[in-house]
Amino acid sequence: MVSSNINKARATETKILITVNDHAITNYDIAKRIALLKLQNYQGEGNLEDIAKKELIDEMLRSIEIKKNHILISDNELNKAFATFAEKNHMTSTELSKMLDQANVTSAHFKKYIEIQIAWEQLFNEIFQKESFISEEEAVQRILKNGGIKPQAKEYRLQQIIFVIPKNSPSTIISTRRQEANRFRNQIHNCTNLQQKAQGLIDVTIRDLGYILEHQIPFEWKKRIIKTAQGNTTQIQNTVRGLEFLIICSIQNVSDDRVARFVFSIQDNRLGKKAIALEKRYMKELHAKANIRNL
């Protein structure tokens, strides 16, 4: 009865202060962000409430864009990022959660903060690669300047195997599916006739991802792929879709005009100036299109 009254009180106290394309930001959200800014020893200009509101509006715009582009961060990936942050600060995940709760930030608010950062980085990297390629003419000039030598890059041909698991499945189902995935994984030594080999298996998806340059491999898969030999499979990974792994069909060094443009663009982008300018422009466009209301 007491718990019910507390929940009712909280619901009464929570007020929507800002909407971003009809998505609500509450006084509760703002209080948590102010607490996080204090924990981070924020030293910038302006009062913390205004800074918190600005950050939350930007995050909401990013979150909407992330969902629109179907980018999902798995619980496993998020928990790993949380644990890594704790480790860097000489804490366990449990100790970090306790500290965040004591500081009135809450682990849930901080995890959401991390989740949007990870997803935005993935989305922005994709946008950046599309918009920041140097021209063919510039690539040719740089190849000539380099004595006609074109840069090389590793190219992977990949296939993805997903053992689909419905959301909120019990641990017994997940354990059974993992055993099935491991049995199938141990039978694979190349990419030939994978669809035929999977016949008889229920709710298994096989996707041919085609050829991908090493620099284009998504962050969450990169380490697993690079350390896996041709003809072998990566370790199984828990994702929002189920249990996934990749098979490395082939690895080859490639050197052509397409690779040259890609490698030269990456070398330029490491300076960071283009990325900063593009993100500012992109956020400005999102603000201009958005319906942001202070209530």
WONORBEL-V480775 format. One record per residue. N is the residue number from 1. RES is the residue in one letter. PHI is phi in degrees with one decimal (999 if undefined). PSI is psi in degrees with one decimal (999 if undefined). Layout:
BEGIN
n	res	phi	psi
N	RES	PHI	PSI
N	RES	PHI	PSI
END
This chain:
BEGIN
n	res	phi	psi
1	M	999	-43.4
2	V	-62.3	-44.8
3	S	-59.3	-41.2
4	S	-62.5	-41.9
5	N	-65.4	-38.5
6	I	-63.1	-45.4
7	N	-61.2	-39.6
8	K	-64.8	-40.8
9	A	-63.1	-42.6
10	R	-61.9	-43.3
11	A	-62.0	-37.2
12	T	-69.3	-39.0
13	E	-72.9	-26.9
14	T	-75.4	125.9
15	K	-126.9	141.5
16	I	-80.6	121.0
17	L	-105.1	-27.0
18	I	-141.6	142.0
19	T	-121.1	139.6
20	V	-122.7	105.9
21	N	50.3	45.1
22	D	70.4	10.8
23	H	-96.8	131.0
24	A	-88.0	142.1
25	I	-119.7	122.8
26	T	-102.6	168.7
27	N	-61.7	-28.9
28	Y	-66.0	-44.8
29	D	-60.1	-44.5
30	I	-65.5	-40.6
31	A	-61.6	-41.3
32	K	-65.1	-39.6
33	R	-70.5	-37.3
34	I	-60.9	-42.2
35	A	-62.3	-38.6
36	L	-66.9	-42.3
37	L	-61.4	-39.2
38	K	-65.1	-40.4
39	L	-65.4	-32.3
40	Q	-83.7	1.1
41	N	54.3	49.3
42	Y	-56.7	128.1
43	Q	-117.1	10.0
44	G	-75.9	179.8
45	E	-82.0	156.6
46	G	94.2	159.0
47	N	-79.9	155.5
48	L	-63.7	-33.0
49	E	-64.7	-43.5
50	D	-65.3	-40.6
51	I	-64.1	-43.7
52	A	-60.9	-44.0
53	K	-61.6	-44.5
54	K	-61.7	-45.0
55	E	-61.6	-44.0
56	L	-68.7	-35.9
57	I	-63.7	-47.1
58	D	-60.6	-41.9
59	E	-64.0	-40.1
60	M	-64.7	-42.3
61	L	-61.1	-42.5
62	R	-65.0	-43.4
63	S	-60.7	-42.3
64	I	-62.2	-43.2
65	E	-67.6	-37.4
66	I	-61.7	-46.9
67	K	-64.2	-39.5
68	K	-61.0	-32.6
69	N	-96.6	10.9
70	H	57.7	40.2
71	I	-95.6	124.0
72	L	-121.8	135.7
73	I	-106.5	122.4
74	S	-72.3	157.5
75	D	-58.6	-38.3
76	N	-62.1	-45.2
77	E	-65.3	-40.3
78	L	-67.4	-43.7
79	N	-64.0	-35.3
80	K	-65.5	-42.8
81	A	-63.6	-39.9
82	F	-63.3	-45.1
83	A	-64.7	-38.7
84	T	-64.2	-42.0
85	F	-62.4	-43.0
86	A	-61.7	-44.7
87	E	-62.1	-41.5
88	K	-63.1	-25.3
89	N	-103.1	20.7
90	H	59.5	42.5
91	M	-135.2	163.0
92	T	-88.3	168.0
93	S	-60.6	-38.2
94	T	-64.5	-43.2
95	E	-65.3	-39.1
96	L	-64.4	-44.2
97	S	-59.0	-43.2
98	K	-64.0	-42.8
99	M	-63.4	-43.1
100	L	-63.6	-40.2
101	D	-66.5	-41.3
102	Q	-66.1	-30.4
103	A	-85.9	4.6
104	N	65.4	22.8
105	V	-88.1	-43.6
106	T	74.8	142.8
107	S	-66.0	-30.9
108	A	-64.3	-43.5
109	H	-65.3	-42.2
110	F	-68.9	-37.4
111	K	-65.8	-37.6
112	K	-64.1	-40.1
113	Y	-59.7	-45.4
114	I	-66.7	-44.3
115	E	-57.7	-45.2
116	I	-66.6	-37.1
117	Q	-62.1	-45.5
118	I	-64.5	-48.7
119	A	-64.8	-40.1
120	W	-64.8	-40.0
121	E	-60.2	-42.5
122	Q	-63.3	-47.8
123	L	-63.5	-45.9
124	F	-67.0	-35.4
125	N	-60.5	-40.2
126	E	-64.6	-45.3
127	I	-63.3	-43.3
128	F	-62.9	-43.1
129	Q	-62.8	-38.2
130	K	-69.2	-36.9
131	E	-96.6	-9.1
132	S	-115.7	14.4
133	F	-65.2	137.1
134	I	-73.6	160.8
135	S	-73.8	162.0
136	E	-61.2	-39.7
137	E	-61.8	-43.3
138	E	-65.8	-38.7
139	A	-62.6	-43.8
140	V	-62.0	-43.5
141	Q	-59.5	-41.1
142	R	-72.9	-31.5
143	I	-65.8	-45.0
144	L	-62.5	-41.0
145	K	-63.7	-26.9
146	N	-91.7	18.6
147	G	77.0	22.5
148	G	82.4	2.2
149	I	-85.7	124.6
150	K	-91.2	142.4
151	P	-66.9	152.5
152	Q	-108.1	157.2
153	A	-150.2	150.8
154	K	-79.5	137.4
155	E	-120.2	129.4
156	Y	-110.0	138.8
157	R	-104.8	126.0
158	L	-126.7	148.1
159	Q	-126.8	144.3
160	Q	-113.7	132.4
161	I	-116.0	126.0
162	I	-121.6	119.5
163	F	-92.3	100.8
164	V	-66.9	134.6
165	I	-128.9	121.5
166	P	-60.2	149.7
167	K	-60.8	144.1
168	N	64.8	26.7
169	S	-70.8	146.3
170	P	-67.4	160.7
171	S	-61.5	-29.0
172	T	-65.2	-39.7
173	I	-66.1	-44.1
174	I	-61.8	-42.6
175	S	-63.3	-41.9
176	T	-64.9	-42.7
177	R	-65.5	-35.6
178	R	-64.7	-40.5
179	Q	-62.4	-42.7
180	E	-62.9	-43.7
181	A	-63.1	-42.0
182	N	-65.2	-40.3
183	R	-61.7	-45.2
184	F	-66.6	-41.6
185	R	-60.4	-39.6
186	N	-70.6	-16.5
187	Q	-88.3	-11.7
188	I	-95.1	129.2
189	H	-131.8	-1.7
190	N	-164.4	-178.6
191	C	-96.2	8.7
192	T	-75.8	128.7
193	N	55.1	40.9
194	L	-64.1	-38.7
195	Q	-60.6	-41.7
196	Q	-66.2	-41.2
197	K	-63.7	-27.9
198	A	-86.6	-2.8
199	Q	-60.6	134.3
200	G	98.3	-18.2
201	L	-85.6	140.1
202	I	-95.5	137.5
203	D	53.3	52.7
204	V	-120.8	127.3
205	T	-111.1	132.3
206	I	-119.6	123.2
207	R	-120.5	129.2
208	D	-86.3	111.8
209	L	-86.3	-6.5
210	G	73.6	-152.5
211	Y	-98.2	130.4
212	I	-133.3	129.6
213	L	-71.2	150.4
214	E	-53.6	-40.0
215	H	-69.4	-15.5
216	Q	-95.5	-5.3
217	I	-66.9	131.0
218	P	-56.9	144.8
219	F	-53.7	-42.4
220	E	-69.3	-16.1
221	W	-107.1	-15.3
222	K	-56.8	-51.2
223	K	-60.7	-41.3
224	R	-64.2	-41.7
225	I	-69.6	-46.0
226	I	-61.9	-33.6
227	K	-91.3	5.9
228	T	-103.7	131.7
229	A	-78.8	160.0
230	Q	-58.1	136.3
231	G	87.6	-7.8
232	N	-102.9	171.2
233	T	-113.4	152.6
234	T	-76.8	167.4
235	Q	-64.1	152.7
236	I	-69.4	138.4
237	Q	-124.7	134.6
238	N	-78.2	128.1
239	T	-134.5	179.2
240	V	-66.0	-20.0
241	R	-87.8	-24.7
242	G	148.1	-135.5
243	L	-107.8	124.9
244	E	-126.8	148.4
245	F	-151.0	163.3
246	L	-116.7	150.2
247	I	-113.2	134.3
248	I	-88.1	100.7
249	C	-70.5	-42.4
250	S	-158.2	154.0
251	I	-133.4	129.4
252	Q	-147.4	151.1
253	N	-84.6	128.5
254	V	-121.7	149.1
255	S	-148.5	99.8
256	D	-147.8	-176.3
257	D	-62.8	-36.4
258	R	-62.8	-45.9
259	V	-65.1	-40.2
260	A	-59.2	-47.0
261	R	-60.7	-41.6
262	F	-67.0	-49.5
263	V	-64.9	-44.8
264	F	-62.4	-38.7
265	S	-63.3	-43.1
266	I	-62.8	-43.4
267	Q	-59.0	-41.3
268	D	-66.6	-40.9
269	N	-72.1	-18.3
270	R	-62.4	-21.4
271	L	-67.0	-24.3
272	G	86.4	-17.1
273	K	-64.0	-43.7
274	K	-63.8	-40.5
275	A	-63.5	-45.3
276	I	-61.7	-45.1
277	A	-64.7	-41.8
278	L	-67.3	-41.3
279	E	-64.6	-40.8
280	K	-60.1	-44.1
281	R	-64.4	-42.3
282	Y	-65.0	-44.7
283	M	-65.2	-36.9
284	K	-62.4	-39.3
285	E	-67.4	-40.0
286	L	-64.0	-40.6
287	H	-63.5	-42.2
288	A	-64.4	-35.6
289	K	-83.0	-19.9
290	A	-80.5	154.7
291	N	-103.6	97.5
292	I	-108.1	123.0
293	R	-127.3	131.9
294	N	-93.6	122.9
295	L	-95.9	999
END
